[in-house]
Amino acid sequence: MTSDIRLAFAHPEERAAASASADPRDRISLRDHVVEADIGAFQQERGHKQRLRFNVVVEVRPHPAPLEDDVDRILSYDRITEAIAAELAEERLNLLETLAEKVAERVLAEPQAMRAFVRVEKLDRGPGALGVEIVRSRAAAPLKAVDANGALQALHPLVAWFDNDTIAAPDLAARLDALQARGLPVILTVGLPDLPRPVTGHKPTQRRIDLLAIEQNAWTLAARDDRCVVVATRTEIDWAMRHGKMIVWAPSKLVLDAVDGPHSREPVALALWLAELTAAEIMVVHGNVTVPAGSRVPVERA
């Protein structure tokens, strides 16, 4: 059995581990939780309760303060079972897909929850278990803007990574043209410049030095093309996305202020974190760099 097939039938906890980024989150899980419910699209299912089995894994961010063995400082398992009970009590549903979506949405409303794997199976519809499994992320709720018809439209940007050779390339303008031609808001990200920088031997201060060095490189890119406007805050990013602008990300403020910020100092990992944060449609990598495994955003090499 191939690893992909094995994971398809594995417990969601294994799938969560397999798809984790290079900086994985903590996880809590609910296994084999069985309840009875009236659910189903077929007439013979109406008015008859059947057994449903839930397996749920939730990736959580660490609590900013010490836990001190206090249950109020964690995402309790009860929150997951309560989410299931609440959605089943809300209304009768036809589809397991709808139920899984609603449970995931309710779980992700918890402040610590960042990504949820929800598997729901019917145990009484055949000789085996029939079910669905979904994965939903807090970052998967995209920014919305009003389109020309007055309707809300989800915005999924394109995040592009440029190495130093690409920044200095004579065909930079053509590369930017190609990115804009895709019709998505474009967020450009860069790495460390090819210049010496202080080495402190102290992780917190070194992190700040590296982030500032990346920002120097962002300004280097901005100097080469007027379309490349350097921005630092989520408000600036959201405004640029709503107006279809091309921007260059200066990471210090967003990374250091984020409660669930990335712990890695690697520039490509930071770019992937931004892509997840903005619910990017794709990340395009220009340059010979190693992309961390487990990206939650499709990665394309240019």
C-alpha positions as CSV (number, residue, x, y, z in Angstrom):
1,M,0.0,0.0,0.0
2,T,1.5,3.4,-1.0
3,S,1.9,6.0,1.6
4,D,-0.8,8.2,0.0
5,I,-3.4,5.4,0.2
6,R,-2.3,4.5,3.7
7,L,-2.7,8.1,4.8
8,A,-6.1,8.3,3.1
9,F,-7.4,5.7,5.5
10,A,-5.3,6.6,8.5
11,H,-6.6,8.4,11.5
12,P,-6.7,12.2,10.9
13,E,-3.9,12.5,13.5
14,E,-1.5,10.8,11.1
15,R,-2.7,13.0,8.2
16,A,-2.2,16.1,10.4
17,A,1.4,15.0,11.2
18,A,2.1,14.1,7.6
19,S,0.9,17.5,6.3
20,A,2.5,19.6,9.0
21,S,4.9,22.3,8.1
22,A,8.6,22.4,9.1
23,D,7.3,24.2,12.2
24,P,4.4,21.9,13.3
25,R,1.8,22.9,15.8
26,D,0.6,21.1,18.9
27,R,-2.4,18.8,18.3
28,I,-5.3,17.5,20.3
29,S,-7.5,14.7,19.1
30,L,-10.9,13.0,19.6
31,R,-11.0,9.4,18.5
32,D,-14.0,7.1,17.7
33,H,-16.6,9.4,19.3
34,V,-20.0,7.7,18.4
35,V,-23.3,9.5,18.6
36,E,-26.8,8.8,17.2
37,A,-28.5,11.3,14.8
38,D,-31.2,11.6,12.2
39,I,-29.2,12.5,9.1
40,G,-29.3,11.6,5.4
41,A,-30.6,12.6,2.0
42,F,-32.6,9.4,1.3
43,Q,-36.2,9.0,2.3
44,Q,-35.5,5.7,4.2
45,E,-33.0,7.6,6.4
46,R,-35.6,10.1,7.6
47,G,-37.1,9.6,11.0
48,H,-34.5,6.9,11.9
49,K,-31.4,7.6,14.0
50,Q,-28.2,6.1,12.9
51,R,-24.8,5.9,14.5
52,L,-22.1,8.5,13.4
53,R,-18.5,8.1,14.3
54,F,-16.3,11.3,14.7
55,N,-12.6,11.5,14.6
56,V,-11.3,15.0,15.0
57,V,-7.8,16.5,15.2
58,V,-7.3,20.2,16.0
59,E,-4.0,22.0,15.6
60,V,-3.6,24.6,18.3
61,R,-1.2,27.4,19.0
62,P,0.5,27.4,22.4
63,H,-1.0,29.5,25.2
64,P,1.0,32.7,25.5
65,A,1.3,32.3,29.3
66,P,2.4,29.3,31.4
67,L,-0.4,26.7,31.7
68,E,0.0,26.2,35.4
69,D,-2.1,23.1,35.1
70,D,-5.2,25.2,34.5
71,V,-7.9,23.7,32.3
72,D,-9.2,27.2,31.4
73,R,-5.9,27.9,29.5
74,I,-6.3,25.1,27.0
75,L,-8.7,24.1,24.3
76,S,-10.6,21.4,26.1
77,Y,-11.7,18.2,24.5
78,D,-15.2,19.0,25.7
79,R,-15.2,21.9,23.2
80,I,-15.0,19.4,20.3
81,T,-17.7,17.1,21.6
82,E,-19.9,20.2,22.4
83,A,-19.4,21.5,18.8
84,I,-20.6,18.1,17.5
85,A,-23.6,18.1,19.8
86,A,-24.5,21.7,19.0
87,E,-24.5,21.2,15.3
88,L,-26.5,18.0,15.5
89,A,-29.1,19.9,17.6
90,E,-29.2,22.9,15.4
91,E,-31.0,21.3,12.5
92,R,-31.5,18.1,10.6
93,L,-28.9,17.8,7.8
94,N,-28.8,15.7,4.7
95,L,-25.1,15.6,4.1
96,L,-22.1,14.5,6.2
97,E,-20.1,17.1,4.3
98,T,-22.3,19.8,5.6
99,L,-22.1,18.5,9.2
100,A,-18.3,18.2,9.0
101,E,-18.1,21.8,7.7
102,K,-20.2,23.1,10.5
103,V,-18.3,21.2,13.2
104,A,-14.9,22.5,11.8
105,E,-16.2,26.1,11.6
106,R,-17.4,25.9,15.3
107,V,-14.1,24.4,16.5
108,L,-12.1,27.0,14.6
109,A,-14.0,29.7,16.4
110,E,-12.0,28.8,19.5
111,P,-9.1,31.3,19.9
112,Q,-6.4,28.6,20.1
113,A,-7.7,26.4,17.2
114,M,-5.7,26.9,13.9
115,R,-6.5,23.9,11.7
116,A,-9.1,21.1,12.1
117,F,-9.3,17.7,10.5
118,V,-12.9,16.3,10.8
119,R,-13.8,12.8,9.8
120,V,-17.5,11.7,10.0
121,E,-18.7,8.2,9.2
122,K,-22.0,6.5,9.0
123,L,-21.8,3.1,10.7
124,D,-25.3,1.7,9.8
125,R,-25.5,2.2,6.1
126,G,-23.6,-0.8,4.9
127,P,-21.2,-3.6,5.9
128,G,-18.5,-1.0,6.5
129,A,-18.2,2.7,7.5
130,L,-19.2,5.3,4.9
131,G,-17.9,8.8,5.5
132,V,-16.1,12.0,4.6
133,E,-13.1,13.8,5.9
134,I,-12.3,17.5,5.5
135,V,-9.4,19.8,6.5
136,R,-10.2,23.5,7.4
137,S,-7.8,26.2,8.5
138,R,-8.4,29.5,10.3
139,A,-6.2,31.1,7.6
140,A,-8.4,29.5,4.9
141,A,-11.0,32.2,5.5
142,P,-9.9,34.6,2.8
143,L,-10.2,38.3,2.7
144,K,-13.3,39.5,0.9
145,A,-14.0,42.5,-1.3
146,V,-17.0,43.8,-3.1
147,D,-16.9,43.0,-6.8
148,A,-18.4,45.1,-9.7
149,N,-21.8,43.5,-9.1
150,G,-21.8,44.5,-5.5
151,A,-21.3,40.9,-4.3
152,L,-18.7,39.8,-1.8
153,Q,-15.8,38.0,-3.5
154,A,-13.0,36.0,-1.8
155,L,-9.5,37.2,-2.5
156,H,-6.7,34.7,-2.8
157,P,-3.4,36.3,-3.6
158,L,-0.3,35.0,-5.4
159,V,2.7,35.0,-3.1
160,A,6.0,35.0,-5.1
161,W,9.5,34.3,-3.7
162,F,12.5,36.1,-5.3
163,D,16.0,35.1,-4.7
164,N,18.8,37.6,-5.0
165,D,19.7,36.6,-8.6
166,T,16.0,37.2,-9.6
167,I,16.0,40.6,-7.9
168,A,19.1,41.6,-9.9
169,A,18.0,39.9,-13.2
170,P,17.7,42.1,-16.3
171,D,14.3,40.6,-17.1
172,L,12.8,41.5,-13.7
173,A,10.1,43.7,-15.3
174,A,9.0,40.8,-17.5
175,R,8.8,38.4,-14.6
176,L,6.6,40.9,-12.7
177,D,4.4,41.3,-15.8
178,A,4.0,37.5,-15.9
179,L,2.9,37.5,-12.3
180,Q,0.4,40.3,-12.8
181,A,-1.0,38.6,-15.9
182,R,-2.4,35.9,-13.7
183,G,-5.1,38.3,-12.5
184,L,-4.4,37.8,-8.8
185,P,-3.2,40.3,-6.1
186,V,0.6,39.8,-6.0
187,I,2.7,39.7,-2.8
188,L,6.4,39.6,-3.3
189,T,8.8,38.1,-0.7
190,V,12.5,38.0,-0.6
191,G,15.4,36.5,1.4
192,L,18.5,37.7,3.1
193,P,20.8,40.0,1.1
194,D,24.3,38.8,0.0
195,L,25.9,41.1,2.6
196,P,27.6,40.4,5.9
197,R,25.4,41.0,8.9
198,P,26.0,40.9,12.7
199,V,26.0,37.4,14.3
200,T,25.0,37.6,18.0
201,G,24.8,34.0,19.0
202,H,21.5,34.9,20.7
203,K,18.4,33.6,19.0
204,P,15.9,36.4,19.8
205,T,18.3,39.2,18.8
206,Q,19.5,37.3,15.7
207,R,16.0,36.8,14.6
208,R,15.4,40.6,14.6
209,I,18.6,41.2,12.8
210,D,17.7,38.7,10.1
211,L,14.2,40.1,9.7
212,L,15.6,43.6,9.3
213,A,18.1,42.3,6.7
214,I,15.2,40.8,4.7
215,E,13.5,44.2,4.8
216,Q,16.7,45.8,3.4
217,N,16.4,43.4,0.5
218,A,12.7,44.3,0.1
219,W,13.7,47.9,-0.4
220,T,16.4,46.8,-2.9
221,L,13.6,45.1,-4.9
222,A,11.4,48.2,-4.6
223,A,14.2,50.4,-6.1
224,R,14.2,48.3,-9.3
225,D,10.5,48.7,-10.2
226,D,7.9,51.3,-9.2
227,R,5.2,48.7,-8.9
228,C,7.0,47.1,-5.9
229,V,5.7,49.0,-2.9
230,V,7.1,47.9,0.5
231,V,4.4,47.2,3.2
232,A,4.7,46.0,6.7
233,T,1.2,45.6,8.3
234,R,-1.7,43.3,7.7
235,T,-3.9,46.4,7.1
236,E,-1.6,47.5,4.2
237,I,-1.6,44.0,2.8
238,D,-5.4,43.8,2.9
239,W,-5.8,47.2,1.3
240,A,-3.4,46.3,-1.5
241,M,-5.2,43.0,-2.1
242,R,-8.5,44.7,-2.3
243,H,-7.2,47.1,-4.9
244,G,-5.2,44.5,-6.9
245,K,-1.8,46.1,-6.1
246,M,1.6,44.5,-6.3
247,I,3.5,44.8,-3.0
248,V,6.7,43.6,-1.3
249,W,6.5,42.2,2.2
250,A,8.6,43.7,5.0
251,P,8.2,40.9,7.6
252,S,9.4,42.3,10.9
253,K,6.1,43.8,12.3
254,L,3.8,41.0,11.2
255,V,6.1,38.2,12.3
256,L,7.0,39.7,15.7
257,D,3.4,40.8,16.5
258,A,1.7,37.5,15.6
259,V,0.5,35.4,18.5
260,D,0.8,32.4,16.3
261,G,3.9,33.6,14.4
262,P,6.5,31.4,12.8
263,H,9.4,30.3,15.0
264,S,11.6,29.7,12.0
265,R,14.0,32.4,10.8
266,E,14.3,30.9,7.3
267,P,13.0,33.4,4.7
268,V,11.2,30.8,2.6
269,A,9.4,29.4,5.6
270,L,8.4,32.9,6.5
271,A,7.0,33.4,3.0
272,L,5.0,30.1,3.3
273,W,3.6,31.3,6.6
274,L,2.5,34.5,4.9
275,A,0.9,32.5,2.1
276,E,-1.1,30.5,4.6
277,L,-2.0,33.6,6.6
278,T,-3.5,35.3,3.5
279,A,-5.1,32.1,2.1
280,A,-2.9,32.4,-1.0
281,E,-4.0,30.5,-4.1
282,I,-0.4,29.6,-4.9
283,M,3.2,30.4,-4.1
284,V,5.6,30.9,-7.0
285,V,9.3,30.4,-6.3
286,H,11.9,32.2,-8.4
287,G,15.3,30.9,-7.6
288,N,17.2,27.9,-6.5
289,V,16.1,27.5,-2.9
290,T,14.8,24.7,-0.7
291,V,11.1,24.8,0.1
292,P,10.2,23.3,3.5
293,A,8.1,20.2,3.2
294,G,4.4,20.2,4.2
295,S,3.4,23.4,2.6
296,R,-0.4,24.1,3.0
297,V,-0.3,26.3,-0.1
298,P,0.5,24.9,-3.6
299,V,4.1,25.7,-4.6
300,E,5.2,26.3,-8.2
301,R,8.7,26.8,-9.4
302,A,9.3,29.4,-12.0
